[in-house]
Amino acid sequence: MIKPHRFRWEVLPNGRFGWKLTCDGELRGTFLFQYFAIRQARKDCNAGAAVSLRSELIIKGRNGQIRAKDSYGGDPSEIAG
């Protein structure tokens, strides 16, 4: 079974100063504060095709470790269990 493509959005440190937003490794923007990068990423993840095709947002801290993960679209409506 072939899995549909999942967009991978990441908020990462941008060198010594600022933050960058990438989607599948492609730079989408740079920001002075992490808050603005996260806000833009959430806005983009909730937009049109990203929701219908599923997307994942990964937020990393200044040390490069994952702080938070969110997924958008394509979640199962019922979980067996």
Backbone as CSV, one residue per row, in Angstrom:
resi,resn,N_x,N_y,N_z,CA_x,CA_y,CA_z,C_x,C_y,C_z
1,MET,0.833,-1.181,0.000,0.000,0.000,0.000,0.883,1.252,0.000
2,ILE,0.597,2.170,-0.880,1.378,3.396,-0.988,0.783,4.456,-0.059
3,LYS,1.627,5.014,0.796,1.173,6.070,1.700,1.172,7.403,0.956
4,PRO,0.165,8.257,1.202,0.162,9.570,0.569,1.291,10.437,1.133
5,HIS,1.730,11.394,0.332,2.802,12.300,0.748,2.377,13.102,1.969
6,ARG,3.265,13.268,2.902,3.004,14.089,4.091,3.995,15.252,4.067
7,PHE,3.457,16.477,4.035,4.321,17.651,4.094,4.982,17.712,5.467
8,ARG,6.264,17.996,5.493,7.006,18.079,6.756,7.484,19.519,6.941
9,TRP,6.792,20.256,7.789,7.139,21.638,8.120,8.025,21.624,9.352
10,GLU,9.103,22.410,9.337,9.990,22.470,10.484,10.338,23.915,10.823
11,VAL,10.332,24.230,12.110,10.830,25.500,12.618,12.165,25.173,13.281
12,LEU,13.233,25.761,12.734,14.591,25.429,13.160,15.375,26.687,13.507
13,PRO,16.412,26.550,14.357,17.291,27.691,14.590,18.008,28.050,13.293
14,ASN,18.221,29.339,13.084,18.886,29.820,11.871,20.239,30.402,12.266
15,GLY,21.208,29.533,12.444,22.529,29.992,12.868,22.485,30.522,14.288
16,ARG,23.215,31.604,14.541,23.254,32.181,15.887,22.024,33.008,16.207
17,PHE,21.413,33.592,15.171,20.282,34.488,15.396,19.098,34.093,14.533
18,GLY,17.924,34.166,15.101,16.702,33.977,14.343,16.318,32.522,14.135
19,TRP,15.260,32.373,13.338,14.650,31.076,13.092,14.297,30.957,11.628
20,LYS,14.259,29.728,11.135,13.852,29.508,9.753,12.714,28.507,9.699
21,LEU,11.893,28.654,8.684,10.766,27.767,8.434,11.043,27.027,7.137
22,THR,10.985,25.688,7.192,11.196,24.893,5.985,10.011,23.965,5.760
23,CYS,9.794,23.609,4.512,8.797,22.608,4.156,9.488,21.595,3.258
24,ASP,9.555,20.370,3.713,10.265,19.300,2.997,11.689,19.719,2.633
25,GLY,12.350,20.419,3.560,13.736,20.826,3.364,13.929,22.113,2.595
26,GLU,12.877,22.670,2.025,12.969,23.907,1.239,12.659,25.108,2.137
27,LEU,13.538,26.105,2.124,13.364,27.288,2.957,12.106,28.044,2.549
28,ARG,11.249,28.344,3.530,10.007,29.084,3.286,10.024,30.471,3.906
29,GLY,10.959,30.724,4.828,11.047,32.043,5.433,12.010,32.059,6.601
30,THR,12.466,33.281,6.950,13.303,33.460,8.125,12.627,34.486,9.031
31,PHE,12.832,34.329,10.324,12.142,35.144,11.312,13.099,35.483,12.445
32,LEU,12.912,36.642,13.051,13.746,37.046,14.165,13.363,36.292,15.439
33,PHE,12.056,36.036,15.614,11.568,35.362,16.809,10.890,34.044,16.445
34,GLN,11.065,33.027,17.287,10.478,31.717,17.042,8.951,31.796,16.992
35,TYR,8.374,32.651,17.807,6.912,32.803,17.845,6.346,33.077,16.451
36,PHE,6.983,33.980,15.702,6.484,34.336,14.372,6.663,33.197,13.372
37,ALA,7.744,32.435,13.510,7.967,31.279,12.637,6.902,30.212,12.888
38,ILE,6.579,29.966,14.164,5.559,28.976,14.514,4.191,29.429,14.024
39,ARG,3.890,30.702,14.201,2.596,31.233,13.757,2.421,31.076,12.247
40,GLN,3.471,31.385,11.488,3.400,31.233,10.032,3.289,29.770,9.641
41,ALA,4.013,28.889,10.320,3.967,27.456,10.015,2.567,26.905,10.251
42,ARG,1.951,27.275,11.376,0.592,26.790,11.661,-0.402,27.316,10.648
43,LYS,-0.218,28.538,10.227,-1.097,29.128,9.208,-0.953,28.353,7.894
44,ASP,0.280,28.045,7.502,0.523,27.315,6.255,0.037,25.867,6.339
45,CYS,0.190,25.234,7.492,-0.263,23.847,7.665,-1.779,23.737,7.580
46,ASN,-2.489,24.767,7.965,-3.949,24.767,7.939,-4.517,25.244,6.612
47,ALA,-3.665,25.576,5.663,-4.114,26.131,4.391,-4.331,25.038,3.348
48,GLY,-5.442,25.119,2.662,-5.788,24.336,1.485,-5.227,22.940,1.353
49,ALA,-4.307,22.773,0.396,-3.797,21.452,0.018,-3.055,20.768,1.154
50,ALA,-2.416,21.543,2.023,-1.649,20.937,3.115,-2.542,20.109,4.025
51,VAL,-3.770,20.563,4.265,-4.685,19.822,5.135,-5.184,18.565,4.439
52,SER,-5.593,18.682,3.178,-6.128,17.519,2.484,-5.039,16.473,2.215
53,LEU,-3.791,16.901,2.086,-2.698,15.962,1.817,-1.928,15.567,3.070
54,ARG,-2.328,16.044,4.215,-1.678,15.774,5.491,-0.366,16.533,5.606
55,SER,-0.153,17.092,6.758,1.107,17.765,7.026,1.477,17.601,8.489
56,GLU,2.764,17.735,8.761,3.293,17.577,10.097,4.177,18.776,10.410
57,LEU,4.010,19.354,11.584,4.804,20.490,12.023,5.717,20.032,13.151
58,ILE,7.014,20.272,12.971,8.008,19.921,13.977,8.693,21.207,14.417
59,ILE,8.636,21.478,15.718,9.240,22.687,16.267,10.459,22.267,17.079
60,LYS,11.616,22.826,16.725,12.855,22.494,17.418,13.329,23.688,18.229
61,GLY,13.973,23.396,19.344,14.517,24.441,20.202,15.869,24.911,19.710
62,ARG,16.444,25.874,20.408,17.749,26.436,20.037,18.821,25.350,20.017
63,ASN,18.681,24.312,20.846,19.666,23.227,20.909,19.446,22.164,19.828
64,GLY,18.407,22.320,19.000,18.144,21.383,17.913,17.252,20.214,18.284
65,GLN,16.895,20.093,19.558,16.016,19.003,19.974,14.556,19.376,19.724
66,ILE,13.739,18.363,19.451,12.323,18.582,19.165,11.611,19.057,20.432
67,ARG,10.927,20.205,20.322,10.134,20.751,21.428,8.694,20.295,21.341
68,ALA,8.170,20.242,20.103,6.757,19.898,19.912,6.541,19.367,18.505
69,LYS,5.477,18.550,18.359,5.063,18.021,17.054,3.552,18.139,16.954
70,ASP,3.068,18.531,15.787,1.635,18.592,15.520,1.386,17.999,14.147
71,SER,0.219,17.365,13.965,-0.153,16.890,12.637,-1.462,17.540,12.236
72,TYR,-1.620,17.741,10.945,-2.784,18.413,10.390,-3.355,17.575,9.257
73,GLY,-4.674,17.386,9.242,-5.331,16.661,8.163,-4.995,15.189,8.141
74,GLY,-5.903,14.398,7.612,-5.658,12.981,7.401,-5.644,12.119,8.635
75,ASP,-6.001,12.646,9.799,-6.067,11.823,10.997,-7.280,10.901,10.929
76,PRO,-7.172,9.675,11.407,-8.296,8.754,11.357,-9.443,9.255,12.236
77,SER,-10.681,9.039,11.765,-11.827,9.513,12.530,-12.115,8.598,13.719
78,GLU,-11.806,7.319,13.589,-12.015,6.365,14.682,-10.737,5.576,14.906
79,ILE,-10.417,5.360,16.153,-9.235,4.563,16.491,-9.728,3.278,17.147
80,ALA,-9.342,2.163,16.538,-9.772,0.866,17.085,-9.031,0.612,18.394
81,GLY,-9.710,0.032,19.317,-9.006,-0.253,20.561,-9.966,-0.596,21.593
